Amino acid sequence: MNHKISTPTWVKNRTIYEVNIRQYTKGGTFREFEKYLPRLKKLGVGILWFMPIHPIGIKNRKGTLGSYYSISNYTAINPEFGTFEEFKQLVKKIQDLGMKVIIDWVANHTAWDHHWTKDHPEFYTKENDGNFKAPFPEWEDVIHLDYGNSDLWDEMINQMAFWLKETGIDGFRCDMAHLVPTVFWNEARKRLDHIKPVYMLAESENHDLLEYAFDSIYNWKLLHAMNELAAGKINANELMGVALNELKYLPDGASVLNFTSNHDENSWQGSAIERLHYFLEPLTVLTFMLRGIPLIYSGQEAGNYRRLKFFEKDEIGWKEDKMTPLYQKLNTLLNNGPLITGELKPIKTDAPESILTFTRFTDKNRLIVILNLSARDTSFYIECGKLNGQYQNLINDETFEFNCHGQFSLDAYGYLVLAK
């Protein structure tokens, strides 16, 4: 299968930053979030993804504030966050800083009190008794849309187009994209691209979405493998196998989203630190050095160590943290486009269970990544090839003499990113 759509050039070598407006500030508003834009620009992120900004349903609501993903109106703003005009101003300020904006789009279901339940009840899947139905029993706060109705296609695409035309956003992250027919997404992408070239990220692992609809899909298998490595269930060599396998069949031009956390993972499975412990730093480096687009979830750059409540107010505790300069450094390396573009090739060592290492070479650049994914200081030898020479350690900016005839040593959880 080939990737038959054109990804906007500005997507290349960008990091996505997931914005949880509700938990970002004391008031959880667009205006308060604006104050953080210079910090995010300094952090080096390129694309801000806003979790759903639409009004949240009241009927069958979960918790006090409800789920972002239970939407009662696709063309309105959640009044808790601010006004439509304030969001438009926020988009412009982000774009004026050289960053891009994508918003979350929930196409599979709506809230029970979405206005379509009265205006267009034919848009919904029904129980045998004619009542609306939840997509899954545990998703009782939402009801399922019926994509067998072609009128729904037109209306849904028109609602997406509204945000491109009225706010100037740059694309969409599409929630549970594989639950909606791929042919719908194919049509949506074609029509949206006529308005402006968009970037489309699918919350899915399905490769068929990459042919005509989406630019990127989720690398869930990598995340699960990193969790298993931190839990002692797999080793460095097995993790590398998962990473390579996920890239093996990826269509040229398409990409995967690499991440150590996101809103679901944080709230339901645990914060990145809770799951990955001391492996957090080297595995964060891995998500930036592999092929793909790295993701940072709100608070990760401040070392957020706890699960954020999903249906309640639970403000992020902002503080200085060692993850801040690490993310800044990694974003700088990513923004230096030619450096992290070469073909990824694993390097053999005599400690494959602990040491994960690979090269990314181009005609002009050499990059070597070495991670100690074990809880012990490790000495090891690297298969030589043509790697010898003087490199710059891109993490601490020191010179590193690479001699694969000698023995290397890395502290537990240590890492090297070398370039020449």
C-alpha positions as CSV (number, residue, x, y, z in Angstrom):
1,M,0.0,0.0,0.0
2,N,1.3,3.5,-0.9
3,H,0.8,6.8,0.8
4,K,-1.2,8.7,-1.8
5,I,-1.7,12.1,-0.1
6,S,0.6,15.0,0.3
7,T,1.7,15.8,3.9
8,P,2.3,19.5,4.4
9,T,6.0,20.3,4.4
10,W,5.7,22.1,7.8
11,V,5.0,18.8,9.5
12,K,8.6,17.5,9.0
13,N,10.8,17.5,12.0
14,R,8.1,18.9,14.3
15,T,7.1,17.7,17.8
16,I,3.4,17.6,18.7
17,Y,2.4,19.0,22.1
18,E,-0.9,17.8,23.5
19,V,-2.7,20.6,25.3
20,N,-5.1,19.7,28.2
21,I,-6.8,23.1,28.6
22,R,-8.9,22.1,31.6
23,Q,-5.9,21.1,33.7
24,Y,-3.3,23.5,32.3
25,T,-4.1,26.6,34.5
26,K,-6.1,27.5,37.6
27,G,-9.0,28.8,35.4
28,G,-8.5,26.3,32.6
29,T,-9.1,29.0,29.9
30,F,-7.7,30.0,26.6
31,R,-6.6,33.4,27.9
32,E,-4.7,31.9,30.8
33,F,-3.0,29.4,28.4
34,E,-1.8,32.2,26.2
35,K,0.7,33.2,28.8
36,Y,2.4,29.8,28.3
37,L,3.0,30.2,24.6
38,P,6.5,31.8,24.9
39,R,7.5,28.9,27.2
40,L,6.3,26.3,24.6
41,K,8.1,28.2,21.8
42,K,11.3,28.0,23.9
43,L,10.6,24.3,24.5
44,G,10.8,23.9,20.8
45,V,7.5,22.2,20.0
46,G,6.0,22.8,16.6
47,I,2.4,21.6,16.6
48,L,-0.1,22.2,19.4
49,W,-2.9,19.6,19.6
50,F,-5.9,20.8,21.6
51,M,-8.0,18.1,23.2
52,P,-11.7,18.7,22.3
53,I,-12.7,22.3,22.8
54,H,-16.4,21.8,22.2
55,P,-19.3,21.9,24.7
56,I,-19.6,18.8,26.8
57,G,-22.9,16.9,27.1
58,I,-24.8,17.0,30.4
59,K,-27.1,14.0,30.0
60,N,-25.4,10.8,31.4
61,R,-22.3,12.9,32.1
62,K,-19.4,11.2,33.8
63,G,-18.0,13.0,36.9
64,T,-18.5,16.7,37.6
65,L,-17.1,18.2,34.4
66,G,-17.6,15.2,32.0
67,S,-15.5,13.9,29.3
68,Y,-14.0,16.1,26.6
69,Y,-15.0,13.4,24.2
70,S,-18.7,13.7,24.9
71,I,-19.6,16.5,22.5
72,S,-22.9,18.3,22.3
73,N,-22.1,20.8,19.5
74,Y,-19.3,20.4,16.9
75,T,-19.3,24.1,15.9
76,A,-19.3,25.7,19.3
77,I,-16.7,26.3,22.1
78,N,-16.9,24.9,25.6
79,P,-17.8,28.0,27.6
80,E,-15.6,26.8,30.5
81,F,-12.6,27.5,28.2
82,G,-13.7,30.9,26.8
83,T,-15.3,32.3,23.7
84,F,-15.1,31.5,20.0
85,E,-13.3,34.8,19.4
86,E,-10.8,34.0,22.2
87,F,-9.9,30.7,20.5
88,K,-9.5,32.4,17.1
89,Q,-7.1,34.9,18.8
90,L,-5.2,32.0,20.4
91,V,-4.8,30.3,17.1
92,K,-3.4,33.4,15.5
93,K,-1.0,34.0,18.3
94,I,0.3,30.4,18.1
95,Q,0.7,30.7,14.3
96,D,2.4,34.1,14.6
97,L,5.0,32.3,16.8
98,G,5.7,29.9,14.0
99,M,3.8,27.0,15.5
100,K,0.8,25.1,14.1
101,V,-2.6,24.1,15.6
102,I,-4.6,20.9,15.3
103,I,-7.8,20.2,17.2
104,D,-9.3,16.9,18.4
105,W,-12.2,15.6,16.3
106,V,-14.6,13.0,17.7
107,A,-16.4,11.5,14.7
108,N,-17.6,8.2,16.1
109,H,-20.1,9.4,18.7
110,T,-21.7,12.4,20.3
111,A,-23.2,13.3,23.7
112,W,-26.7,12.1,24.4
113,D,-27.9,15.7,24.2
114,H,-26.1,16.7,21.0
115,H,-28.5,18.9,18.9
116,W,-28.5,16.2,16.2
117,T,-30.5,13.9,18.5
118,K,-33.4,16.3,17.8
119,D,-32.4,17.8,14.4
120,H,-31.1,14.6,12.8
121,P,-32.0,11.5,14.8
122,E,-31.4,9.5,11.6
123,F,-27.7,10.1,12.0
124,Y,-27.5,7.6,14.9
125,T,-27.4,3.9,15.3
126,K,-30.5,2.6,17.2
127,E,-31.3,-0.3,19.5
128,N,-34.0,-2.7,18.5
129,D,-36.5,-0.6,20.4
130,G,-35.5,2.5,18.4
131,N,-33.5,4.2,21.2
132,F,-30.0,5.6,20.8
133,K,-27.2,3.3,21.8
134,A,-23.7,3.7,23.3
135,P,-20.8,2.4,21.1
136,F,-19.6,0.2,24.0
137,P,-21.3,-0.5,27.4
138,E,-18.5,1.3,29.3
139,W,-19.0,4.4,27.1
140,E,-22.4,5.2,28.5
141,D,-22.0,9.0,28.3
142,V,-22.0,8.9,24.4
143,I,-24.1,7.5,21.6
144,H,-23.0,6.0,18.3
145,L,-23.3,7.6,14.9
146,D,-24.4,5.7,11.9
147,Y,-22.0,6.1,8.9
148,G,-24.4,4.1,6.7
149,N,-26.2,7.4,6.3
150,S,-24.5,9.5,3.6
151,D,-26.1,12.7,4.8
152,L,-24.1,12.3,8.0
153,W,-20.9,12.2,5.9
154,D,-21.7,15.6,4.3
155,E,-22.7,17.2,7.6
156,M,-19.6,15.9,9.5
157,I,-17.2,17.1,6.8
158,N,-19.0,20.5,6.7
159,Q,-18.5,20.8,10.5
160,M,-14.7,20.0,10.2
161,A,-14.5,22.5,7.3
162,F,-16.1,25.1,9.5
163,W,-13.0,25.2,11.8
164,L,-10.6,25.5,8.9
165,K,-12.5,28.4,7.4
166,E,-13.5,30.2,10.6
167,T,-10.4,29.8,12.8
168,G,-7.6,28.9,10.4
169,I,-6.5,25.8,12.3
170,D,-4.0,23.5,10.4
171,G,-5.5,20.0,10.8
172,F,-7.1,17.4,13.1
173,R,-6.2,14.6,15.5
174,C,-9.1,12.2,15.0
175,D,-10.3,10.2,18.0
176,M,-10.6,6.4,17.6
177,A,-10.4,6.8,13.9
178,H,-10.6,3.1,13.1
179,L,-14.2,3.0,14.5
180,V,-15.3,5.2,11.6
181,P,-15.2,3.8,8.0
182,T,-12.0,4.5,6.2
183,V,-13.9,5.5,3.1
184,F,-15.4,8.4,5.1
185,W,-12.0,9.7,6.1
186,N,-10.8,9.4,2.5
187,E,-13.6,11.6,1.4
188,A,-13.1,14.0,4.3
189,R,-9.4,14.5,3.6
190,K,-10.1,15.1,-0.1
191,R,-12.6,17.9,0.7
192,L,-10.6,19.4,3.5
193,D,-7.5,19.7,1.4
194,H,-9.5,21.8,-1.1
195,I,-9.8,24.4,1.6
196,K,-6.2,24.3,2.8
197,P,-3.5,21.6,3.0
198,V,-4.2,19.9,6.3
199,Y,-2.3,17.5,8.6
200,M,-4.3,14.5,9.8
201,L,-3.3,12.3,12.8
202,A,-5.3,9.1,13.4
203,E,-5.7,7.6,16.9
204,S,-5.3,4.2,15.4
205,E,-2.7,1.6,14.3
206,N,-4.6,0.7,11.1
207,H,-2.4,1.2,8.0
208,D,-5.3,1.4,5.6
209,L,-6.0,4.9,7.1
210,L,-2.7,6.1,5.7
211,E,-3.5,5.6,2.0
212,Y,-5.8,8.4,1.2
213,A,-6.8,10.0,4.6
214,F,-4.1,10.3,7.3
215,D,-0.5,11.4,7.5
216,S,0.2,9.7,10.8
217,I,-1.0,6.9,13.1
218,Y,-0.2,6.0,16.7
219,N,2.7,3.8,17.6
220,W,0.9,2.0,20.4
221,K,3.0,-1.1,20.2
222,L,6.2,0.9,20.9
223,L,4.5,2.4,24.0
224,H,3.3,-0.9,25.3
225,A,6.8,-2.4,24.7
226,M,8.4,0.5,26.6
227,N,6.0,-0.2,29.5
228,E,7.0,-3.9,29.4
229,L,10.7,-3.1,29.4
230,A,10.4,-0.9,32.5
231,A,8.4,-3.7,34.2
232,G,11.2,-6.1,33.4
233,K,9.1,-8.2,31.0
234,I,11.2,-7.6,27.9
235,N,14.8,-6.5,27.3
236,A,16.5,-3.9,25.1
237,N,16.9,-6.2,22.1
238,E,13.2,-7.2,22.2
239,L,12.2,-3.5,22.4
240,M,14.4,-2.7,19.3
241,G,12.6,-5.5,17.5
242,V,9.2,-4.0,18.2
243,A,10.4,-0.6,17.1
244,L,11.9,-1.9,13.8
245,N,8.8,-4.0,13.1
246,E,6.5,-1.1,13.4
247,L,8.5,0.9,10.8
248,K,9.1,-2.0,8.4
249,Y,5.7,-1.9,6.7
250,L,5.0,1.8,7.1
251,P,4.2,3.4,3.7
252,D,6.8,5.9,2.4
253,G,5.7,9.4,3.3
254,A,3.6,8.3,6.3
255,S,4.7,8.5,9.9
256,V,4.0,7.1,13.3
257,L,3.4,9.1,16.5
258,N,6.0,8.1,19.2
259,F,5.1,8.8,22.8
260,T,5.7,7.9,26.4
261,S,2.4,9.4,27.6
262,N,-0.9,11.0,26.4
263,H,-4.2,11.9,28.1
264,D,-5.5,8.3,28.2
265,E,-2.3,6.7,29.2
266,N,-1.7,9.3,32.0
267,S,-5.2,9.1,33.5
268,W,-5.9,5.4,33.2
269,Q,-2.5,3.6,33.2
270,G,-0.3,6.0,35.1
271,S,2.0,9.0,34.5
272,A,5.1,8.4,32.4
273,I,7.3,8.4,35.6
274,E,4.9,6.0,37.3
275,R,5.1,3.5,34.5
276,L,8.7,4.0,33.2
277,H,10.5,5.0,36.4
278,Y,14.2,5.6,35.8
279,F,13.8,4.5,32.2
280,L,11.9,7.7,31.4
281,E,14.9,9.6,30.1
282,P,16.5,7.1,27.8
283,L,13.0,6.1,26.5
284,T,12.1,9.7,25.8
285,V,15.4,10.0,23.8
286,L,14.3,6.9,21.9
287,T,10.9,8.4,20.9
288,F,12.8,11.4,19.4
289,M,15.5,9.5,17.6
290,L,13.3,6.9,15.9
291,R,11.6,7.6,12.7
292,G,8.3,9.4,13.4
293,I,6.8,12.3,15.2
294,P,7.4,12.7,19.0
295,L,4.6,13.7,21.3
296,I,4.8,15.6,24.6
297,Y,1.7,15.6,26.8
298,S,0.9,18.6,29.0
299,G,3.0,18.5,32.2
300,Q,5.6,16.0,31.0
301,E,8.1,18.8,30.5
302,A,7.6,19.6,34.2
303,G,8.1,16.0,35.2
304,N,4.5,15.5,36.2
305,Y,4.6,12.4,38.4
306,R,0.8,11.8,38.9
307,R,-2.3,10.8,37.1
308,L,-4.5,13.7,36.1
309,K,-8.2,13.3,36.9
310,F,-10.2,12.9,33.7
311,F,-13.7,14.1,34.6
312,E,-12.7,16.6,37.3
313,K,-10.6,19.7,37.7
314,D,-7.0,18.7,38.5
315,E,-4.5,21.4,37.8
316,I,-1.0,20.5,36.7
317,G,1.7,21.4,39.2
318,W,4.2,23.4,37.1
319,K,7.8,23.3,38.3
320,E,11.4,23.3,37.1
321,D,12.5,19.8,36.2
322,K,15.3,17.9,34.5
323,M,12.9,16.9,31.8
324,T,12.6,20.5,30.6
325,P,16.2,20.9,29.3
326,L,16.1,17.4,27.9
327,Y,13.0,18.1,25.8
328,Q,14.5,21.4,24.7
329,K,17.7,19.7,23.6
330,L,15.8,16.9,21.8
331,N,13.5,19.4,20.0
332,T,16.5,21.4,18.9
333,L,18.0,18.2,17.4
334,L,14.8,17.3,15.7
335,N,14.4,20.8,14.3
336,N,17.9,20.4,12.8
337,G,16.2,18.4,10.0
338,P,19.1,16.7,8.2
339,L,20.4,15.2,11.4
340,I,17.6,12.7,12.1
341,T,16.6,11.7,8.6
342,G,19.0,8.9,7.7
343,E,18.0,5.2,7.5
344,L,17.9,3.6,10.9
345,K,20.3,0.6,11.2
346,P,20.8,-1.3,14.5
347,I,24.4,-1.9,15.7
348,K,25.3,-5.2,17.4
349,T,26.9,-5.2,20.8
350,D,27.9,-7.9,23.2
351,A,25.3,-6.8,25.7
352,P,22.1,-6.9,23.6
353,E,19.8,-7.4,26.5
354,S,20.9,-4.1,28.1
355,I,22.2,-1.9,25.3
356,L,20.1,-0.6,22.5
357,T,22.1,1.2,19.8
358,F,21.6,2.3,16.2
359,T,22.8,4.6,13.6
360,R,21.1,7.1,11.3
361,F,23.5,8.1,8.5
362,T,23.0,10.4,5.5
363,D,25.6,11.5,2.9
364,K,26.4,14.5,5.1
365,N,25.5,13.4,8.7
366,R,26.3,10.6,11.1
367,L,24.2,10.0,14.1
368,I,24.8,7.2,16.7
369,V,22.3,6.6,19.5
370,I,23.3,4.4,22.5
371,L,20.9,3.6,25.4
372,N,21.5,1.6,28.5
373,L,18.1,0.1,29.1
374,S,19.1,-1.7,32.3
375,A,19.3,-0.9,36.0
376,R,23.0,-1.6,36.2
377,D,26.2,0.2,34.9
378,T,27.2,-1.7,31.8
379,S,30.5,-2.2,30.0
380,F,30.2,-3.5,26.4
381,Y,31.8,-3.7,23.0
382,I,30.2,-2.4,19.8
383,E,30.6,-4.1,16.3
384,C,32.9,-1.8,14.5
385,G,31.8,-1.1,10.9
386,K,33.1,2.3,9.9
387,L,32.0,4.2,13.0
388,N,35.4,5.3,14.5
389,G,36.1,9.0,14.8
390,Q,35.5,12.1,16.8
391,Y,31.8,12.9,17.5
392,Q,29.9,15.6,19.4
393,N,27.8,14.4,22.3
394,L,24.6,16.3,21.5
395,I,23.2,16.0,25.0
396,N,26.1,17.7,26.8
397,D,27.9,19.3,23.8
398,E,31.2,17.6,24.7
399,T,33.6,15.9,22.3
400,F,33.4,12.1,22.3
401,E,36.1,9.9,20.8
402,F,34.4,6.8,19.3
403,N,36.7,3.8,19.2
404,C,34.9,0.5,18.7
405,H,38.1,-1.4,19.3
406,G,37.8,-0.3,22.9
407,Q,35.2,-1.0,25.6
408,F,32.3,1.4,26.2
409,S,30.7,2.0,29.5
410,L,27.3,3.6,30.3
411,D,25.8,4.2,33.7
412,A,22.4,2.5,34.5
413,Y,19.7,4.2,32.4
414,G,22.4,6.3,30.6
415,Y,22.4,7.4,27.0
416,L,24.6,8.9,24.3
417,V,23.5,10.8,21.2
418,L,26.5,11.3,19.0
419,A,26.9,13.2,15.7
420,K,29.6,14.2,13.3
